[in-house]
């Protein structure tokens, strides 16, 4: 398995971690944002190829992603029922809370949040 990390190009920008198998086929991806100023991270999405699930790839990919913001507070976007189970399991294994909801700081809202802010709609950060 080959992991390729693409860090965010701008502060608060989107980064990703890609997982490729031995043939070079993309089998997984984790998308995230980081704010060094507030020491927060936000997991935007995780995808693992259906035929490669239940192999521990998702948990391994998240472990590498979380290392990008070692010591940061992390959260996730809203999740499906299966996603909530997955993130609870990872949080317990890593000893790191991974709540879901709004970004933990005002620098990670993404394009939609920035657009709403320009329209005068206040996007508040979630509780620390």
C-alpha positions in Angstrom: 0.0 0.0 0.0 1.3 3.4 -0.9 0.2 6.5 1.0 0.5 9.9 -0.7 0.0 13.0 1.4 -1.1 16.3 -0.2 -0.9 19.0 2.5 -3.2 22.0 2.3 -1.7 24.6 -0.1 -3.1 27.6 1.9 -3.9 28.1 5.6 -7.3 26.5 6.2 -7.2 24.9 2.7 -8.1 21.3 1.9 -5.4 18.6 2.1 -5.8 14.9 1.4 -4.2 11.6 1.9 -4.5 9.1 -0.9 -4.1 5.3 -0.6 -3.0 3.4 -3.7 -2.6 -0.4 -4.0 0.4 -2.2 -5.4 -0.9 -1.6 -9.0 -1.3 2.1 -8.4 -5.1 1.9 -8.2 -6.7 4.5 -5.8 -8.4 2.5 -3.0 -8.9 5.3 -0.4 -8.8 8.9 0.4 -9.1 11.2 3.4 -9.8 14.9 3.0 -9.0 17.4 5.8 -8.4 21.0 6.7 -5.9 22.4 9.3 -5.6 25.6 11.2 -2.1 26.0 12.7 -3.1 29.3 14.3 -5.9 27.6 16.4 -4.3 24.2 16.4 -7.4 22.5 15.0 -8.1 20.0 12.3 -11.3 19.0 10.5 -11.9 15.7 8.8 -14.0 16.4 5.7 -14.5 12.9 4.4 -13.0 9.5 4.1 -13.5 7.0 1.3 -12.3 3.4 1.1 -13.1 1.2 -2.0 -15.9 -1.1 -1.1 -13.9 -4.2 -1.9 -11.1 -3.1 0.4 -13.1 -2.2 3.5 -12.7 -4.1 6.8 -8.9 -4.3 6.2 -8.0 -1.5 8.6 -7.1 0.9 5.7 -9.5 3.6 7.0 -8.0 3.6 10.5 -4.5 3.6 9.1 -5.2 6.5 6.8 -6.8 8.5 9.6 -3.8 7.8 11.9 -1.5 9.3 9.2 -3.8 12.2 8.6 -4.1 13.0 12.3 -0.3 13.1 12.4 -0.4 16.2 10.1 -1.9 18.0 13.1 -0.3 16.2 16.0 -1.6 17.7 19.2 -4.4 19.5 17.5 -8.1 19.3 18.4 -10.0 17.5 15.6 -13.6 17.2 14.6 -15.5 15.8 11.6 -18.4 16.9 9.5 -21.8 15.4 10.1 -21.7 11.6 9.6 -23.9 8.7 8.6 -24.7 6.1 11.3 -21.9 3.9 9.9 -19.6 6.9 10.0 -20.4 7.6 13.6 -19.5 4.0 14.6 -16.3 4.2 12.6 -15.2 7.5 14.1 -16.1 6.3 17.7 -14.0 3.2 17.1 -11.0 5.3 15.8 -11.4 7.8 18.6 -11.3 5.1 21.2 -8.3 3.4 19.6 -6.3 6.6 19.1 -7.4 8.1 22.5 -8.5 11.2 20.7 -12.0 12.7 20.7 -13.4 13.1 17.2 -16.8 14.9 17.6 -18.8 16.0 14.6 -20.4 19.3 13.9 -19.2 22.8 13.0 -15.5 23.6 12.6 -13.7 24.1 15.9 -12.3 27.5 14.8 -13.4 30.3 12.5 -10.7 29.6 9.9 -12.0 26.2 8.7 -15.5 26.8 7.3 -14.6 25.9 3.7 -16.0 27.6 0.6 -19.6 27.5 1.6 -18.9 29.0 5.0 -16.8 31.7 3.5 -19.6 32.5 1.0 -22.2 32.7 3.7 -19.8 35.0 5.7 -19.5 37.3 2.7 -23.3 37.4 2.5 -23.5 38.6 6.1 -24.6 35.2 7.5 -22.5 34.5 10.6 -21.0 31.0 10.8 -19.9 30.4 14.3 -17.3 27.9 15.5 -18.3 24.8 17.5 -17.6 24.5 21.2 -14.0 23.7 22.0 
